[in-house]
Amino acid sequence: MKLDRFYPIFDDVAWLPRALPLGVKLVQLRLKNREPDELRRQVAAARDLCRKAGAVLVVNDYWQLAIEEGCDWLHLGQEDLDGADLPAIRRAGLRLGISTHDPAELDRALSLEPDYVALGPVYPTVLKQMKWHQQGLERVTEWKRLIGDLPLVAIGGMSTARAPGVFAAGADIVSVVTDITLNPNPEARIAEWMEVTR
């Protein structure tokens, strides 16, 4: 299946009733520091909201929960890969996206036959302290050359102004976090993103 070019990441299911009616078709739920019951409630609610809206939900990290709740997509960072049961994930039919930051991580990701590869941070990001500085557009082009037809997700410091250059460099999908969640008018910014990525 072809994934949408616009890929917002939200830290709470409460964002979905705001984003999905605007036409968002690909979304990641990245939950941190939640109790197990709350994690399950949010994943199940997000799954149902996305199915109703005809959108793809990607669950970050919680692979057991994604399997148990019958989700379709999973995203794992490099650290998450260490503890994940990849055969179980594949048996459950989950599609898999993997984060990469350097050539060794890309080699590892490709050996697992992912359904997309993410590269970041393309630009400096306020989201989290990372040991990698900005990757830059040249790295986006290099990654696309190395992964071929696999979808390439660019993340980190994304804005609507930067998106065209990121696509031109070879990204298939642009992932956005704080440009929406820290925006004083998130709905208006989502509408701008829809315009830029269509």
Disulfide bonds with the S-S distance in Angstrom:
none
